[in-house]
Amino acid sequence: MQLPAHTDTSGGFRRSGISAFRLINDELCRVKESIAEQLVPPGQDESINRLVVYLNSCAGKMIRPGLVLLAGKAVGQITDEHIHVAAILELIHNATLLHDDVIDDGQKRRGVPTVNTLWGNEAAVLLGDFLLSRVFKMCADLRPQVTKIIAATAARICEGELRQIVQKQNWQLSESEYIDIITEKSAALFSSCCHLGGLLAGASEVQIRSLSDFGLNTGIAFQITDDLLDIIGDEGKTGKTLGSDVDKNKLTLAVIRLFDAVDEREKRNLRSKLNAWGENKKLLVEVLRSHGSLEYAHSRAREFATKAVGSLANLKESDAKDALIEIAGFVADRAVIS
């Protein structure tokens, strides 16, 4: 099954920036309200209140909550439990972003200065921990089966992040090893969003597996594209600090492909120049483009997105299914190779 053409979202669901979410606009608003309730300042300390209020004002595209809701709608009805779980998963995601910005020295996120830029690394780490404490509290109201899935997902995300850190400067990292890492650090959360959306709507085991596979492959496509944007993206459009992967010697698919395309002598030359290229992104882009590495990474993202769409083949036709397919196309085509 082929993906739809890249969708222009400029006139779509303005609050998230993703037109496919127009179908669940009201429900996404409820998720945001639920998150806001969890981010009520914990006391009268004005400095803490300022941190929490600032974070609550910096909402993202809500892709993960959107997947929970659309997966549920594709096989049944959206319930109050969907709203609750969608809020939990977005809080986990936001906590990881706070920690990531400290690790990568991110200066901008979602078009505004990061918490670590404004208040320091200690505040950002502890604010991420604060979000996770809210997650623990919210999970207490869930059935054990759902809580176990969320807990296992959080563990996988941390394991993936640790693997990526350990593999820094491993110039022999293979494409399959890279895919394994991003599956854990990113795609596992996408998969669980779709899995839980179906589970909470009373889906069959076959339907849940289809949705889980859709989320996993969409998540892999998302991270490949995100890594591409770190190289070729425009900070004014992405709204976040770019170039951190190269600066931190984290190998991404385009760079792995570049190393696969050259001989051992050129590999040694590339390793010595890679850090300098991090400061001269145009030169790095030229080298990657000349070896076809950028186009290769983009094509692989498209392949995973197409695989995601194929996972939905046994679901009945519906507007929600169409919206999921649209999201797969959006995710794969965020980075345009020219």
Sequence and secondary structure as in RCSB ss.txt:
>XXXX:A:sequence
MQLPAHTDTSGGFRRSGISAFRLINDELCRVKESIAEQLVPPGQDESINRLVVYLNSCAGKMIRPGLVLLAGKAV
GQITDEHIHVAAILELIHNATLLHDDVIDDGQKRRGVPTVNTLWGNEAAVLLGDFLLSRVFKMCADLRPQVTKII
AATAARICEGELRQIVQKQNWQLSESEYIDIITEKSAALFSSCCHLGGLLAGASEVQIRSLSDFGLNTGIAFQIT
DDLLDIIGDEGKTGKTLGSDVDKNKLTLAVIRLFDAVDEREKRNLRSKLNAWGENKKLLVEVLRSHGSLEYAHSR
AREFATKAVGSLANLKESDAKDALIEIAGFVADRAVIS
>XXXX:A:secstr
         TTS TTTT GGGGGGHHHHHHHHHHHHHHTS SSS HHHHHHHHHHHT     HHHHHHHHHHHHH
S   HHHHHHHHHHHHHHHHHHHHHHHHHT  EETTEE HHHHH HHHHHHHHHHHHHHHHHHHTTS HHHHHHH
HHHHHHHHHHHHHHHHTTT TT  HHHHHHHHIIIIIHHHHHHHHHHHHHTT  HHHHHHHHHHHHHHHHHHHHH
HHHHHHH  HHHH S   HHHHTT   HHHHHHHHTS HHHHHHHHHHHHHHHH HHHHHHHHHHTTHHHHHHHH
HHHHHHHHHHHTTTS   HHHHHHHHHHHHHHTSS   
